[in-house]
Amino acid sequence: MRPPGFWFRPPTHLLARLLAPAGRVYGGLTANRMDRPGATPPCPVLCVGNFTLGGAGKTPTALALVRLLRDLGRTPALLSRGYGGRLAGPLVVDPARHAAA
């Protein structure tokens, strides 16, 4: 898969030219944020995800990893925002109040 050619051509549309400086500022701020050291969690972390939306097999892969880790005697925790998630922060699941899909 190749990136589209317009990524490497100078902007020709007036709006694109006007927005280019804002894009450079945003890119600089993002680069600055990405340069900061990340958090080091107190336990091993596996992340199953990518830029693909549905149908890429992320959920079955995550569930298979949970089964494998349980078979190895570990106690994994599975975190998911879920499709169309709208909660602003973390939620502790209470089986008495929340139903599994």
C-alpha positions as CSV (number, residue, x, y, z in Angstrom):
1,M,0.0,0.0,0.0
2,R,1.4,3.4,-1.0
3,P,0.7,6.8,0.3
4,P,-1.3,9.1,-2.0
5,G,0.7,11.3,-4.3
6,F,-0.9,14.5,-3.0
7,W,0.9,14.1,0.3
8,F,4.2,15.1,-1.4
9,R,3.0,17.8,-3.7
10,P,2.8,21.4,-2.7
11,P,-0.8,22.6,-2.0
12,T,-2.5,24.2,-5.0
13,H,-5.8,25.1,-3.5
14,L,-6.0,28.5,-1.8
15,L,-7.6,27.1,1.4
16,A,-4.8,24.5,1.6
17,R,-2.2,27.2,1.4
18,L,-3.9,29.3,4.0
19,L,-4.2,26.3,6.4
20,A,-0.6,25.1,5.9
21,P,0.9,27.3,8.6
22,A,-1.7,26.0,11.1
23,G,-0.8,22.5,10.0
24,R,2.9,23.1,10.7
25,V,2.1,24.5,14.2
26,Y,-0.1,21.5,14.9
27,G,2.6,19.1,13.7
28,G,5.2,20.8,15.9
29,L,3.0,20.6,18.9
30,T,2.2,16.9,18.2
31,A,5.9,16.2,17.7
32,N,6.7,17.9,21.0
33,R,4.0,15.8,22.8
34,M,5.3,12.6,21.2
35,D,8.9,13.4,22.3
36,R,7.9,13.3,26.0
37,P,8.6,10.1,27.9
38,G,5.6,7.8,28.3
39,A,4.3,6.2,31.4
40,T,5.8,2.9,32.6
41,P,3.0,0.7,33.8
42,P,3.6,-1.5,36.9
43,C,2.7,-4.7,34.9
44,P,3.2,-6.2,31.4
45,V,0.9,-4.7,28.8
46,L,-0.2,-6.2,25.5
47,C,-2.1,-3.9,23.1
48,V,-4.2,-5.4,20.3
49,G,-5.2,-2.6,18.0
50,N,-4.6,-0.8,14.7
51,F,-6.2,1.8,12.5
52,T,-8.6,-0.7,11.0
53,L,-12.2,-0.3,12.2
54,G,-14.3,-3.4,12.3
55,G,-13.7,-6.9,10.9
56,A,-9.9,-7.0,11.4
57,G,-10.1,-9.7,14.1
58,K,-9.0,-7.6,17.0
59,T,-11.6,-8.9,19.4
60,P,-11.0,-12.6,18.7
61,T,-7.3,-12.1,19.0
62,A,-7.6,-10.3,22.3
63,L,-9.9,-13.1,23.6
64,A,-7.5,-15.8,22.5
65,L,-4.7,-14.0,24.3
66,V,-6.8,-13.9,27.5
67,R,-7.5,-17.7,27.2
68,L,-3.8,-18.4,26.6
69,L,-2.7,-16.3,29.6
70,R,-5.3,-18.0,31.8
71,D,-4.0,-21.4,30.6
72,L,-0.5,-20.3,31.7
73,G,-1.8,-19.5,35.2
74,R,-1.9,-15.7,34.7
75,T,-4.8,-13.4,35.6
76,P,-5.2,-11.0,32.6
77,A,-7.3,-7.9,32.6
78,L,-9.0,-6.9,29.3
79,L,-9.7,-3.3,28.7
80,S,-11.9,-2.1,25.8
81,R,-13.5,1.2,24.9
82,G,-16.0,-0.7,22.8
83,Y,-17.6,0.3,19.6
84,G,-19.2,3.7,19.9
85,G,-18.0,4.2,23.4
86,R,-19.0,7.5,24.9
87,L,-17.7,7.3,28.5
88,A,-15.2,10.0,29.4
89,G,-13.3,7.9,31.9
90,P,-12.7,4.4,33.2
91,L,-15.6,2.3,34.4
92,V,-15.4,-0.6,36.9
93,V,-17.7,-3.3,35.6
94,D,-20.1,-4.6,38.1
95,P,-21.7,-7.9,37.0
96,A,-24.8,-7.0,39.0
97,R,-25.4,-3.8,37.0
98,H,-23.7,-4.4,33.7
99,A,-24.5,-7.0,31.1
100,A,-21.9,-8.5,28.8
101,A,-22.5,-8.3,25.1
